[in-house]
């Protein structure tokens, strides 16, 4: 149940959002281009970051650069 305390976990790294052009989801509501986000967890396909709402959300890696 790691997802229950992600926000309190130490930051793994920081990444920068490079675009919010999603074909299926509305990520422009929770991510801002050129803003740096704290990564709380990472999988092969997703970064779990603290987004603009202040909560941890999972987003495809294609939206970010290290």
Steps between C-alpha positions, in 0.01 A plus 500: 500500500784733406258739328354611834817682607658604166463870568702469823776288345833656404532638147688265265587771246356806331381506139376771265172485310565555127146474361139426592378388157312189602283321247273335755527678835478863617841537664518875431268546800755354744841548333667818376758515221853598615416438866714267711329221693613273785504129413374285787501166315591372153409198289602403148213699349399761758631769732301561818537870576347764724292687242341847502212378719746410778426129471709217359396392151642254248590636156665352192872567478454661158382824665832552683875528458763443765 
